[in-house]
Amino acid sequence: MGGSASSDDDGMIAGINVTPFVDICLVLLVVFMVTAKYIVSRPTIPVDLPRAATGQAQQENQTMSVTIDRTGQIFVDTRPVNEAQLLQVARERKRANRDVRAIISADQRVPHGRFVLVVDTIRNAEISRFAIQTESPGETAGQ
């Protein structure tokens, strides 16, 4: 029949090769897994944490991070504060969220009295739920 311009190439595509797509997805997944720690991590104060085998991870949605560096300086969420400011910030956080928890990170060289002062200040703000951050025996400092 004249005028027919059909050929076998115009047929329906029955299968799609998804191998290149899967390869790209796996490469992206590996890149995200490797860089996720650096993307999500907040700026931190460098401290040499003591090790404890019974440590547990804490949720960040209801926490107040308190850090004592090796010089004894106190930080709340990386902002330097003194004892009076720590009490004020802790009270504000308690008013904003009744279930707030304090996570205390102290360099292992900090005198015990300085650590107790921080814990006492947090408890004076009526925050009775707090955790002491440590490293697992297998971890190294700075991870």
N, CA and C atoms as a LAMMPS dump frame, in Angstrom:
ITEM: TIMESTEP
0
ITEM: NUMBER OF ATOMS
429
ITEM: BOX BOUNDS ff ff ff
-5.0000000000000000e+02 5.0000000000000000e+02
-5.0000000000000000e+02 5.0000000000000000e+02
-5.0000000000000000e+02 5.0000000000000000e+02
ITEM: ATOMS id mol type element x y z
1 1 1 N 0.833 -1.175 0
2 1 2 C 0 0 0
3 1 3 C 0.875 1.234 0
4 2 1 N 0.529 2.139 -0.84
5 2 2 C 1.315 3.347 -0.953
6 2 3 C 1.035 4.329 0.154
7 3 1 N 2.006 5.118 0.507
8 3 2 C 1.849 6.167 1.514
9 3 3 C 2.058 5.692 2.935
10 4 1 N 2.302 4.444 3.132
11 4 2 C 2.528 3.956 4.488
12 4 3 C 4 4.157 4.842
13 5 1 N 4.252 4.875 5.911
14 5 2 C 5.626 5.174 6.32
15 5 3 C 5.971 4.509 7.636
16 6 1 N 5.341 3.424 7.956
17 6 2 C 5.628 2.773 9.229
18 6 3 C 6.855 1.889 9.113
19 7 1 N 7.565 1.749 10.217
20 7 2 C 8.721 0.868 10.264
21 7 3 C 8.72 0.127 11.592
22 8 1 N 9.601 -0.804 11.755
23 8 2 C 9.655 -1.593 12.988
24 8 3 C 10.208 -0.798 14.169
25 9 1 N 10.879 0.337 13.95
26 9 2 C 11.461 1.14 15.026
27 9 3 C 10.415 1.935 15.797
28 10 1 N 9.225 2.069 15.247
29 10 2 C 8.186 2.87 15.903
30 10 3 C 7.388 2.064 16.913
31 11 1 N 7.768 0.864 17.227
32 11 2 C 7.029 0.022 18.158
33 11 3 C 7.166 0.509 19.596
34 12 1 N 6.371 -0.067 20.471
35 12 2 C 6.367 0.296 21.879
36 12 3 C 7.654 -0.193 22.558
37 13 1 N 8.211 0.638 23.428
38 13 2 C 9.393 0.238 24.196
39 13 3 C 8.905 -0.618 25.36
40 14 1 N 9.309 -1.86 25.381
41 14 2 C 8.815 -2.788 26.386
42 14 3 C 9.671 -2.8 27.647
43 15 1 N 10.908 -2.41 27.587
44 15 2 C 11.767 -2.458 28.759
45 15 3 C 12.679 -1.247 28.828
46 16 1 N 12.982 -0.811 30.059
47 16 2 C 13.875 0.327 30.271
48 16 3 C 15.067 -0.166 31.081
49 17 1 N 16.251 0.186 30.672
50 17 2 C 17.458 -0.205 31.387
51 17 3 C 17.666 0.777 32.547
52 18 1 N 17.447 0.324 33.78
53 18 2 C 17.566 1.19 34.949
54 18 3 C 18.923 1.063 35.636
55 19 1 N 19.812 0.271 35.116
56 19 2 C 21.119 0.072 35.743
57 19 3 C 21.896 1.381 35.909
58 20 1 N 21.975 2.244 34.892
59 20 2 C 22.696 3.507 35.107
60 20 3 C 22.053 4.372 36.197
61 21 1 N 20.734 4.363 36.27
62 21 2 C 20.031 5.135 37.292
63 21 3 C 20.361 4.601 38.683
64 22 1 N 20.349 3.288 38.843
65 22 2 C 20.671 2.673 40.131
66 22 3 C 22.119 2.979 40.509
67 23 1 N 23.03 2.929 39.556
68 23 2 C 24.438 3.247 39.833
69 23 3 C 24.585 4.672 40.346
70 24 1 N 23.911 5.603 39.718
71 24 2 C 23.981 7.004 40.15
72 24 3 C 23.401 7.163 41.551
73 25 1 N 22.275 6.502 41.812
74 25 2 C 21.658 6.58 43.139
75 25 3 C 22.576 6.013 44.214
76 26 1 N 23.238 4.923 43.942
77 26 2 C 24.147 4.334 44.925
78 26 3 C 25.352 5.233 45.188
79 27 1 N 25.878 5.844 44.148
80 27 2 C 26.998 6.768 44.338
81 27 3 C 26.558 7.959 45.191
82 28 1 N 25.377 8.513 44.903
83 28 2 C 24.873 9.629 45.708
84 28 3 C 24.632 9.21 47.152
85 29 1 N 24.109 8.009 47.361
86 29 2 C 23.887 7.518 48.708
87 29 3 C 25.193 7.427 49.491
88 30 1 N 26.222 6.901 48.876
89 30 2 C 27.527 6.798 49.54
90 30 3 C 28.07 8.187 49.868
91 31 1 N 27.955 9.125 48.942
92 31 2 C 28.438 10.488 49.191
93 31 3 C 27.69 11.105 50.362
94 32 1 N 26.37 10.956 50.402
95 32 2 C 25.597 11.518 51.509
96 32 3 C 25.932 10.852 52.834
97 33 1 N 26.148 9.544 52.822
98 33 2 C 26.481 8.852 54.063
99 33 3 C 27.835 9.301 54.606
100 34 1 N 28.78 9.517 53.722
101 34 2 C 30.119 9.92 54.16
102 34 3 C 30.118 11.356 54.68
103 35 1 N 29.355 12.231 54.039
104 35 2 C 29.384 13.644 54.415
105 35 3 C 28.301 14.042 55.411
106 36 1 N 27.394 13.143 55.75
107 36 2 C 26.272 13.498 56.625
108 36 3 C 26.737 14.005 57.986
109 37 1 N 27.764 13.417 58.528
110 37 2 C 28.241 13.828 59.85
111 37 3 C 28.709 15.276 59.834
112 38 1 N 29.345 15.697 58.762
113 38 2 C 29.856 17.057 58.679
114 38 3 C 28.763 18.059 58.351
115 39 1 N 27.741 17.628 57.643
116 39 2 C 26.645 18.518 57.295
117 39 3 C 25.771 18.803 58.509
118 40 1 N 25.477 17.774 59.291
119 40 2 C 24.54 17.887 60.396
120 40 3 C 25.186 18.442 61.659
121 41 1 N 26.454 18.225 61.845
122 41 2 C 27.084 18.586 63.108
123 41 3 C 27.09 20.087 63.328
124 42 1 N 26.836 20.465 64.58
125 42 2 C 26.873 21.863 64.972
126 42 3 C 28.307 22.215 65.352
127 43 1 N 28.62 23.501 65.367
128 43 2 C 29.941 23.87 65.861
129 43 3 C 30.065 23.427 67.321
130 44 1 N 31.203 22.889 67.667
131 44 2 C 31.368 22.384 69.025
132 44 3 C 32.597 22.992 69.68
133 45 1 N 32.619 22.908 70.985
134 45 2 C 33.754 23.331 71.782
135 45 3 C 34.627 22.095 71.959
136 46 1 N 35.912 22.177 71.644
137 46 2 C 36.747 20.98 71.792
138 46 3 C 36.992 20.648 73.266
139 47 1 N 36.561 19.464 73.67
140 47 2 C 36.805 18.974 75.023
141 47 3 C 37.265 17.533 74.935
142 48 1 N 38.062 17.128 75.879
143 48 2 C 38.536 15.757 75.966
144 48 3 C 37.622 15.035 76.949
145 49 1 N 36.596 14.35 76.421
146 49 2 C 35.586 13.715 77.261
147 49 3 C 36.125 12.456 77.908
148 50 1 N 35.692 12.187 79.148
149 50 2 C 36.053 10.911 79.766
150 50 3 C 35.292 9.781 79.082
151 51 1 N 35.772 8.557 79.233
152 51 2 C 35.146 7.408 78.593
153 51 3 C 34.248 6.682 79.598
154 52 1 N 33.114 6.159 79.084
155 52 2 C 32.193 5.377 79.909
156 52 3 C 31.524 4.34 79.033
157 53 1 N 31.504 3.098 79.491
158 53 2 C 30.934 2.01 78.707
159 53 3 C 29.415 2.028 78.71
160 54 1 N 28.78 2.736 79.644
161 54 2 C 27.324 2.702 79.769
162 54 3 C 26.655 3.945 79.211
163 55 1 N 27.336 4.722 78.385
164 55 2 C 26.761 5.948 77.837
165 55 3 C 25.628 5.678 76.858
166 56 1 N 24.715 6.658 76.719
167 56 2 C 23.591 6.557 75.8
168 56 3 C 23.485 7.843 75.005
169 57 1 N 22.997 7.739 73.779
170 57 2 C 22.765 8.923 72.955
171 57 3 C 21.497 9.628 73.421
172 58 1 N 21.476 10.955 73.306
173 58 2 C 20.326 11.75 73.704
174 58 3 C 19.704 12.419 72.49
175 59 1 N 18.399 12.644 72.54
176 59 2 C 17.722 13.347 71.464
177 59 3 C 18.03 14.834 71.575
178 60 1 N 18.163 15.484 70.418
179 60 2 C 18.529 16.891 70.421
180 60 3 C 17.329 17.824 70.452
181 61 1 N 16.112 17.324 70.317
182 61 2 C 14.973 18.208 70.207
183 61 3 C 14.564 18.856 71.517
184 62 1 N 14.94 18.287 72.644
185 62 2 C 14.565 18.845 73.934
186 62 3 C 15.788 19.011 74.829
187 63 1 N 16.898 19.403 74.255
188 63 2 C 18.118 19.464 75.043
189 63 3 C 18.747 20.845 75.047
190 64 1 N 19.499 21.067 76.085
191 64 2 C 20.306 22.271 76.241
192 64 3 C 21.738 21.785 76.424
193 65 1 N 22.625 22.163 75.533
194 65 2 C 24.001 21.697 75.581
195 65 3 C 24.848 22.649 76.428
196 66 1 N 25.449 22.112 77.483
197 66 2 C 26.326 22.893 78.361
198 66 3 C 27.71 22.249 78.301
199 67 1 N 28.722 23.059 77.999
200 67 2 C 30.077 22.549 77.853
201 67 3 C 31.009 23.31 78.782
202 68 1 N 31.921 22.579 79.413
203 68 2 C 32.979 23.192 80.216
204 68 3 C 34.296 22.797 79.56
205 69 1 N 35.027 23.785 79.05
206 69 2 C 36.287 23.444 78.375
207 69 3 C 37.397 23.267 79.404
208 70 1 N 38.591 22.954 78.922
209 70 2 C 39.698 22.631 79.84
210 70 3 C 40.131 23.805 80.708
211 71 1 N 39.791 25.04 80.295
212 71 2 C 40.126 26.21 81.121
213 71 3 C 39.058 26.515 82.158
214 72 1 N 37.919 25.794 82.098
215 72 2 C 36.838 26.028 83.04
216 72 3 C 35.763 26.966 82.511
217 73 1 N 35.909 27.456 81.289
218 73 2 C 34.915 28.342 80.678
219 73 3 C 33.647 27.549 80.374
220 74 1 N 32.498 28.144 80.671
221 74 2 C 31.204 27.49 80.447
222 74 3 C 30.618 28.012 79.138
223 75 1 N 30.039 27.1 78.36
224 75 2 C 29.382 27.445 77.097
225 75 3 C 27.985 26.839 77.097
226 76 1 N 27.015 27.592 76.601
227 76 2 C 25.678 27.059 76.358
228 76 3 C 25.463 27.126 74.858
229 77 1 N 25.346 25.951 74.235
230 77 2 C 25.206 25.869 72.777
231 77 3 C 26.279 26.699 72.071
232 78 1 N 27.518 26.534 72.454
233 78 2 C 28.73 27.177 71.91
234 78 3 C 28.843 28.665 72.226
235 79 1 N 27.946 29.221 73.036
236 79 2 C 28.033 30.627 73.418
237 79 3 C 28.623 30.725 74.836
238 80 1 N 29.726 31.46 75.023
239 80 2 C 30.322 31.546 76.366
240 80 3 C 29.414 32.299 77.335
241 81 1 N 29.291 31.756 78.551
242 81 2 C 28.466 32.374 79.588
243 81 3 C 29.181 32.242 80.932
244 82 1 N 28.764 33.082 81.883
245 82 2 C 29.234 32.907 83.259
246 82 3 C 28.132 32.193 84.044
247 83 1 N 28.329 31.999 85.345
248 83 2 C 27.361 31.228 86.129
249 83 3 C 25.984 31.899 86.162
250 84 1 N 25.949 33.232 86.32
251 84 2 C 24.673 33.946 86.372
252 84 3 C 23.932 33.837 85.036
253 85 1 N 24.664 33.963 83.939
254 85 2 C 24.048 33.838 82.615
255 85 3 C 23.566 32.408 82.373
256 86 1 N 24.323 31.422 82.858
257 86 2 C 23.911 30.027 82.739
258 86 3 C 22.576 29.813 83.444
259 87 1 N 22.443 30.35 84.645
260 87 2 C 21.196 30.228 85.395
261 87 3 C 20.046 30.89 84.638
262 88 1 N 20.291 32.073 84.092
263 88 2 C 19.253 32.793 83.352
264 88 3 C 18.823 32.016 82.099
265 89 1 N 19.787 31.529 81.328
266 89 2 C 19.47 30.764 80.116
267 89 3 C 18.731 29.482 80.472
268 90 1 N 19.161 28.804 81.516
269 90 2 C 18.514 27.56 81.928
270 90 3 C 17.068 27.812 82.344
271 91 1 N 16.824 28.895 83.07
272 91 2 C 15.447 29.225 83.463
273 91 3 C 14.587 29.549 82.241
274 92 1 N 15.15 30.265 81.267
275 92 2 C 14.409 30.579 80.043
276 92 3 C 14.05 29.304 79.282
277 93 1 N 15.01 28.385 79.186
278 93 2 C 14.746 27.124 78.489
279 93 3 C 13.686 26.309 79.228
280 94 1 N 13.721 26.339 80.554
281 94 2 C 12.723 25.604 81.349
282 94 3 C 11.337 26.2 81.147
283 95 1 N 11.246 27.533 81.083
284 95 2 C 9.95 28.174 80.84
285 95 3 C 9.422 27.83 79.444
286 96 1 N 10.328 27.764 78.476
287 96 2 C 9.922 27.465 77.094
288 96 3 C 9.523 26.005 76.91
289 97 1 N 10.15 25.115 77.675
290 97 2 C 9.873 23.685 77.519
291 97 3 C 10.039 23.01 78.879
292 98 1 N 8.944 22.543 79.445
293 98 2 C 8.991 21.917 80.777
294 98 3 C 9.862 20.674 80.807
295 99 1 N 9.977 19.975 79.664
296 99 2 C 10.718 18.717 79.612
297 99 3 C 12.153 18.884 79.13
298 100 1 N 12.686 20.078 79.206
299 100 2 C 14.042 20.317 78.709
300 100 3 C 15.048 19.494 79.529
301 101 1 N 16.058 19.011 78.816
302 101 2 C 17.149 18.263 79.457
303 101 3 C 18.444 18.992 79.176
304 102 1 N 19.341 18.934 80.107
305 102 2 C 20.67 19.521 79.917
306 102 3 C 21.658 18.388 79.662
307 103 1 N 22.465 18.558 78.64
308 103 2 C 23.545 17.613 78.368
309 103 3 C 24.842 18.332 78.699
310 104 1 N 25.54 17.833 79.695
311 104 2 C 26.742 18.491 80.203
312 104 3 C 27.971 17.763 79.672
313 105 1 N 28.82 18.509 78.973
314 105 2 C 30.088 17.981 78.475
315 105 3 C 31.198 18.725 79.199
316 106 1 N 32.045 18 79.89
317 106 2 C 33.134 18.635 80.618
318 106 3 C 34.446 17.95 80.271
319 107 1 N 35.448 18.747 80.01
320 107 2 C 36.774 18.195 79.775
321 107 3 C 37.19 17.421 81.025
322 108 1 N 37.862 16.305 80.833
323 108 2 C 38.214 15.474 81.988
324 108 3 C 39.242 16.13 82.912
325 109 1 N 39.868 17.208 82.467
326 109 2 C 40.829 17.916 83.314
327 109 3 C 40.176 19.029 84.152
328 110 1 N 38.874 19.243 83.968
329 110 2 C 38.167 20.274 84.73
330 110 3 C 38.056 19.822 86.18
331 111 1 N 38.344 20.72 87.131
332 111 2 C 38.208 20.346 88.542
333 111 3 C 36.769 19.931 88.869
334 112 1 N 36.651 18.962 89.741
335 112 2 C 35.343 18.419 90.118
336 112 3 C 34.423 19.519 90.654
337 113 1 N 34.974 20.441 91.404
338 113 2 C 34.174 21.531 91.97
339 113 3 C 33.527 22.392 90.896
340 114 1 N 34.233 22.63 89.82
341 114 2 C 33.69 23.435 88.716
342 114 3 C 32.521 22.701 88.061
343 115 1 N 32.671 21.408 87.873
344 115 2 C 31.604 20.595 87.307
345 115 3 C 30.373 20.598 88.21
346 116 1 N 30.587 20.424 89.508
347 116 2 C 29.477 20.409 90.467
348 116 3 C 28.771 21.76 90.479
349 117 1 N 29.516 22.848 90.355
350 117 2 C 28.913 24.18 90.299
351 117 3 C 27.96 24.299 89.106
352 118 1 N 28.359 23.784 87.96
353 118 2 C 27.502 23.835 86.766
354 118 3 C 26.255 22.987 86.972
355 119 1 N 26.413 21.771 87.489
356 119 2 C 25.258 20.906 87.747
357 119 3 C 24.317 21.573 88.748
358 120 1 N 24.86 22.162 89.796
359 120 2 C 24.04 22.83 90.812
360 120 3 C 23.297 24.032 90.213
361 121 1 N 23.95 24.778 89.35
362 121 2 C 23.307 25.923 88.701
363 121 3 C 22.138 25.461 87.832
364 122 1 N 22.34 24.381 87.101
365 122 2 C 21.268 23.846 86.253
366 122 3 C 20.108 23.35 87.112
367 123 1 N 20.411 22.703 88.207
368 123 2 C 19.352 22.221 89.093
369 123 3 C 18.634 23.368 89.788
370 124 1 N 19.33 24.473 90.049
371 124 2 C 18.677 25.66 90.615
372 124 3 C 17.672 26.262 89.645
373 125 1 N 17.853 26.021 88.364
374 125 2 C 16.899 26.486 87.351
375 125 3 C 15.739 25.503 87.207
376 126 1 N 15.67 24.533 88.114
377 126 2 C 14.619 23.524 88.159
378 126 3 C 14.655 22.563 86.967
379 127 1 N 15.834 22.402 86.384
380 127 2 C 16.029 21.374 85.37
381 127 3 C 16.624 20.178 86.096
382 128 1 N 15.779 19.187 86.315
383 128 2 C 16.233 18.027 87.078
384 128 3 C 16.679 16.878 86.183
385 129 1 N 16.419 16.989 84.893
386 129 2 C 16.812 15.934 83.951
387 129 3 C 18.042 16.409 83.188
388 130 1 N 19.153 15.756 83.469
389 130 2 C 20.372 16.095 82.76
390 130 3 C 21.193 14.843 82.529
391 131 1 N 22.069 14.938 81.54
392 131 2 C 22.937 13.817 81.197
393 131 3 C 24.372 14.318 81.154
394 132 1 N 25.293 13.435 81.441
395 132 2 C 26.711 13.757 81.385
396 132 3 C 27.268 13.084 80.143
397 133 1 N 27.774 13.879 79.222
398 133 2 C 28.278 13.332 77.964
399 133 3 C 29.646 12.712 78.171
400 134 1 N 29.796 11.492 77.659
401 134 2 C 31.064 10.775 77.702
402 134 3 C 31.332 10.179 76.33
403 135 1 N 32.471 9.569 76.181
404 135 2 C 32.804 8.833 74.966
405 135 3 C 32.796 7.344 75.29
406 136 1 N 32.425 6.553 74.3
407 136 2 C 32.51 5.105 74.458
408 136 3 C 33.982 4.716 74.48
409 137 1 N 34.318 3.588 75.092
410 137 2 C 35.719 3.184 75.142
411 137 3 C 36.386 3.061 73.773
412 138 1 N 35.638 2.731 72.726
413 138 2 C 36.201 2.576 71.395
414 138 3 C 36.366 3.868 70.629
415 139 1 N 35.745 4.967 71.09
416 139 2 C 35.823 6.239 70.367
417 139 3 C 37.118 6.962 70.682
418 140 1 N 37.507 7.83 69.746
419 140 2 C 38.645 8.692 69.981
420 140 3 C 38.155 10.11 70.089
421 141 1 N 38.914 10.97 70.739
422 141 2 C 38.507 12.362 70.948
423 141 3 C 38.33 13.055 69.613
424 142 1 N 37.274 13.894 69.523
425 142 2 C 37.028 14.668 68.334
426 142 3 C 36.125 14.016 67.309
427 143 1 N 35.623 12.806 67.601
428 143 2 C 34.711 12.15 66.644
429 143 3 C 33.294 12.495 66.959
